[in-house]
Amino acid sequence: MALTNAQYDEIMRGYDKRQLQNKYIRDKRIENAYRLAPRLKEIDDGIASASVQQAYRLMDGDKSALSALRATIEDYKEERAALLGTLGFPQDYFDPIYTCPDCHDTGYIDGQKCHCFKQAIINTVYSQSNIREILERENFSTLTYDFYSDSQINPATGLSALQTARQAVAECHNFIDNFNDKPKNLLFYGDTGVGKTFLSNCIARDLLDAGYSVIYFTAFQLFDILSKGVFEKDADAIAAHQNIFDCDLLIIDDLGTELANSFTTSQLFLCVNERILRQKSTIISTNLSLGQIVDVYSERTLSRISSNYTIIKLFGDDIRIKKRSLK
């Protein structure tokens, strides 16, 4: 998607800030280690000096001296690693720090936008910069089964709310583990507060951390962007369609809370169908039953979903209400 100059500059300032922060962290690490073990500075100075000598010998073609210098540098590095170990630091403690190890926090790999740059575009254009803050709270490490009952049984499946939740989490992990092999899609449905959005966020967190591009919309937000492109001929909204169809994972949350009409019905089918054709993964969460999805969005839409999505029904008590009662 095309960026304005201001948006591009904002993203690049973010990379500059990231580089400065990581350099500061590394410099403080080295400073602290030198203070604890002054010999480390002597070793680093020795490596630097030997490296310069090695370069000169290489240019002079002095192979015998070159191999000796290489051996000296390796001895220095082994001594440094041993010293760092005695201090309780890992061997790579002095290595440069990168938030994105793939592009080294430049945003580009061989002249092409890195996956982290593509996600930065999404965050900027769709105002999703707060998604990381949400995912810090809602992820697999904060997931708990404490609010799912082992005695509340779903008569349709014979499984308890707890068993159903455990199966759903297993499906989420399977979705993540096989994400790069074959596009998969999920439909979470069930009553309010049973964990549909939370599980979507868990998946989003893991995939973002793995370098995939993720866009999160409520149904209202999605249809608002789509309508601006169709009815208002908004250039940014029209361009946004490309990312909606091409991002690695699109999450449509709270389907059914938007004002349903013929436009939303047609656009949902378009979005679902287009992403299936492009082999891109989608997660949809909704409070609607499967019958209600047919009533609101048509049998054709449910048919595309049911034949291409793993459908997961969660049930149980409203977890949000349970959490509030504990405060």
C-alpha positions in Angstrom: 0.0 0.0 0.0 1.3 3.5 -0.9 2.4 5.6 2.0 2.4 9.4 2.3 5.8 11.0 2.8 4.8 11.7 6.4 3.8 8.1 7.1 7.1 6.8 5.6 9.1 9.3 7.6 7.2 8.2 10.8 8.1 4.5 10.1 11.8 5.3 9.4 12.0 7.4 12.6 10.8 4.4 14.4 13.6 2.3 13.0 16.1 5.1 13.9 14.7 5.1 17.5 14.9 1.3 17.7 18.6 1.3 16.5 19.5 4.0 19.1 17.7 2.1 21.9 19.4 -1.2 21.1 22.8 0.4 20.8 22.3 2.1 24.2 21.4 -1.3 25.7 24.5 -3.0 24.2 26.8 -0.1 25.3 25.5 -0.4 28.9 26.0 -4.1 28.8 29.6 -3.8 27.7 30.3 -1.0 30.2 28.9 -3.1 33.0 30.9 -6.2 32.0 34.2 -4.2 31.7 33.6 -2.8 35.2 33.1 -6.3 36.6 36.0 -7.8 34.7 38.5 -5.3 33.3 40.3 -8.1 31.5 37.4 -8.1 29.0 38.4 -4.7 27.7 41.9 -5.8 27.2 40.7 -8.8 25.3 38.5 -6.7 23.0 41.3 -4.2 22.4 43.5 -7.2 21.6 40.9 -8.6 19.1 40.6 -5.2 17.5 44.4 -4.8 17.1 44.8 -8.3 15.8 41.9 -7.8 13.3 43.7 -4.8 11.9 46.9 -6.7 11.6 45.1 -9.5 9.9 43.7 -7.1 7.3 47.2 -5.8 6.5 48.6 -9.3 6.2 45.7 -10.3 4.0 46.5 -7.4 1.6 50.2 -8.4 1.7 49.5 -12.0 0.9 51.3 -13.2 4.0 49.3 -16.4 4.5 51.4 -17.8 7.3 51.1 -14.7 9.4 47.4 -14.5 8.6 46.7 -18.0 10.0 48.6 -17.1 13.2 46.6 -14.0 13.7 43.4 -15.9 13.1 44.4 -18.3 15.8 45.2 -15.4 18.2 41.8 -13.9 17.6 40.1 -17.2 18.3 42.1 -17.6 21.5 41.0 -14.1 22.6 37.3 -15.0 21.8 37.5 -18.2 23.8 38.9 -16.4 26.8 36.2 -13.7 26.5 33.5 -16.4 26.3 34.9 -18.1 29.4 35.0 -14.8 31.3 31.5 -13.9 30.3 30.4 -17.3 31.5 32.0 -16.7 35.0 29.9 -13.5 35.2 26.7 -15.3 34.3 26.4 -13.7 30.9 25.8 -15.6 27.6 28.5 -15.8 24.9 26.7 -13.4 22.6 26.3 -10.8 25.4 28.5 -8.3 23.4 26.8 -9.0 20.1 24.8 -6.2 18.4 21.1 -6.2 19.4 18.4 -6.2 16.8 14.6 -6.1 17.3 14.3 -7.6 13.9 17.3 -9.9 13.3 16.3 -10.4 9.6 16.8 -6.8 8.4 19.0 -5.7 11.4 16.4 -2.9 12.1 16.8 -1.2 8.7 13.4 -2.2 7.3 14.9 -3.6 4.1 16.5 -6.9 3.0 18.4 -6.7 -0.3 16.4 -3.6 -1.3 13.0 -5.2 -0.5 10.7 -4.3 2.4 11.2 -6.6 5.4 8.2 -8.3 6.9 8.6 -6.0 9.9 8.3 -3.0 7.6 5.2 -4.4 6.0 3.7 -4.8 9.5 4.8 -1.2 10.3 2.8 -0.1 7.3 -0.3 -1.9 8.5 0.1 -0.5 12.0 0.4 3.0 10.6 -2.3 2.9 7.9 -4.9 1.1 10.0 -4.1 2.7 13.3 -3.2 -0.7 14.8 -0.1 0.4 16.7 -1.9 -0.4 20.0 -2.3 -4.1 19.0 1.0 -5.0 20.6 -0.2 -3.5 23.9 -3.3 -5.7 23.8 -1.3 -8.8 22.8 1.0 -8.3 25.8 -2.1 -8.9 28.0 -3.8 -11.5 25.8 -1.6 -14.4 24.7 -0.9 -18.0 25.4 1.3 -17.2 28.4 -1.6 -15.4 30.1 -4.2 -18.0 29.0 -6.0 -19.7 31.9 -8.6 -22.4 32.1 -9.7 -21.4 35.5 -13.0 -19.8 34.2 -14.1 -22.9 32.2 -16.3 -25.3 34.1 -15.6 -29.1 34.0 -19.2 -29.8 35.0 -21.0 -27.6 32.5 -21.7 -30.0 29.6 -22.6 -29.1 26.0 -25.5 -31.5 25.1 -24.6 -31.3 21.4 -21.0 -32.7 21.9 -21.1 -34.2 25.4 -18.0 -32.2 26.2 -17.6 -29.8 29.2 -16.8 -26.2 28.8 -13.2 -27.0 30.0 -12.7 -29.8 27.5 -14.1 -27.6 24.7 -11.7 -24.8 25.6 -8.7 -27.2 25.7 -9.6 -28.6 22.3 -10.0 -25.1 20.9 -6.5 -24.1 22.2 -5.0 -27.3 20.6 -6.6 -26.2 17.3 -5.0 -22.8 17.7 -1.6 -24.3 18.2 -2.1 -26.5 15.2 -3.1 -23.5 13.1 0.1 -21.7 14.1 2.4 -24.7 13.7 1.2 -25.4 10.2 0.7 -21.8 9.1 3.5 -21.7 6.6 2.6 -25.0 5.0 -1.0 -24.6 4.0 -3.4 -21.6 4.5 -6.0 -22.4 7.1 -9.0 -20.5 8.4 -10.9 -20.5 11.7 -14.4 -19.5 12.7 -14.9 -19.0 16.4 -18.6 -18.7 17.5 -20.4 -18.8 20.8 -22.0 -16.6 23.4 -20.4 -13.3 24.6 -17.3 -13.6 26.8 -16.4 -17.2 26.2 -12.9 -16.5 24.9 -13.3 -16.0 21.1 -11.4 -12.7 20.8 -8.8 -13.9 23.3 -7.9 -16.9 21.3 -7.7 -14.8 18.1 -5.3 -12.5 19.9 -3.2 -15.5 21.1 -2.7 -16.6 17.5 -2.0 -13.0 16.3 0.7 -12.6 18.9 2.5 -15.8 17.9 2.3 -15.1 14.2 3.4 -11.4 14.6 6.4 -12.7 16.6 7.2 -15.1 13.8 7.3 -12.3 11.3 3.9 -12.7 9.6 1.7 -9.7 8.7 -1.5 -9.5 10.7 -4.5 -7.1 10.3 -7.1 -7.0 13.0 -10.5 -5.4 12.5 -13.9 -5.4 14.2 -16.5 -6.1 11.6 -17.7 -2.5 11.9 -14.1 -1.3 11.1 -13.7 -3.6 8.1 -17.0 -2.7 6.5 -16.4 1.0 7.1 -13.1 0.8 5.2 -14.6 -1.2 2.4 -17.6 1.2 2.1 -15.3 4.2 1.8 -13.5 2.6 -1.1 -16.8 1.8 -2.9 -19.0 4.7 -2.1 -16.6 7.6 -1.4 -13.9 6.6 -3.9 -11.5 7.3 -1.1 -8.0 6.7 -2.5 -6.5 5.4 0.8 -9.4 3.1 1.3 -9.2 1.7 -2.2 -5.5 1.1 -1.7 -6.3 -0.5 1.6 -8.2 -3.3 -0.1 -5.0 -4.8 -1.4 -3.6 -5.3 2.1 -6.9 -6.6 3.4 -6.8 -9.3 0.7 -3.0 -9.9 0.8 -1.9 -9.8 4.5 -0.9 -13.2 5.9 -3.7 -13.2 8.5 -6.9 -11.2 8.6 -8.9 -11.2 11.8 -12.5 -10.1 11.6 -13.8 -9.8 15.2 -17.4 -9.5 16.4 -19.0 -10.3 13.1 -22.7 -9.4 13.4 -22.3 -6.3 15.5 -22.2 -4.1 12.4 -25.3 -2.7 10.8 -26.1 -5.6 8.4 -27.4 -4.8 4.9 -27.0 -5.9 1.3 -23.6 -4.2 1.1 -22.1 -5.9 4.2 -23.5 -9.2 3.0 -21.9 -8.9 -0.4 -18.6 -7.6 1.0 -18.2 -10.4 3.5 -18.6 -12.9 0.8 -16.1 -11.0 -1.4 -13.6 -10.8 1.4 -13.9 -14.5 2.4 -13.9 -15.8 -1.1 -11.0 -13.6 -2.3 -8.8 -14.6 0.5 -9.6 -18.3 -0.1 -8.6 -17.8 -3.7 -5.4 -16.1 -2.8 -4.7 -18.8 -0.2 -4.5 -16.3 2.7 -5.6 -17.2 6.2 -8.6 -15.6 8.0 -10.0 -15.8 11.5 -13.6 -14.8 12.1 -15.2 -14.5 15.5 -18.9 -14.0 16.1 -21.7 -14.3 18.6 -24.0 -15.5 15.9 -25.1 -19.1 15.5 -24.5 -20.8 12.2 -28.2 -20.5 11.4 -28.0 -16.7 12.1 -25.0 -16.4 9.8 -27.2 -17.9 7.0 -30.0 -15.5 7.8 -27.8 -12.4 7.9 -25.1 -13.2 5.3 -26.7 -15.9 3.1 -26.3 -19.6 2.7 -23.7 -19.0 0.0 -21.4 -17.3 2.5 -21.8 -20.0 5.2 -21.1 -22.6 2.5 -17.8 -21.0 1.6 -16.9 -20.8 5.3 -18.0 -24.3 6.3 -16.0 -25.9 3.4 -12.8 -23.9 4.0 -12.8 -23.1 7.7 -12.3 -25.1 10.9 -15.4 -24.2 12.9 -15.0 -24.0 16.6 -17.9 -23.4 19.0 -16.9 -22.2 22.5 -19.4 -22.2 25.3 -19.6 -21.5 29.0 -20.2 -18.6 31.3 -19.2 -15.1 30.5 -15.6 -14.9 31.6 -15.6 -11.1 31.7 -18.4 -11.2 34.3 -16.6 -13.8 36.3 -13.4 -11.7 36.4 -15.3 -8.6 37.5 -16.9 -10.5 40.4 -13.4 -11.4 41.7 -12.4 -7.7 42.0 
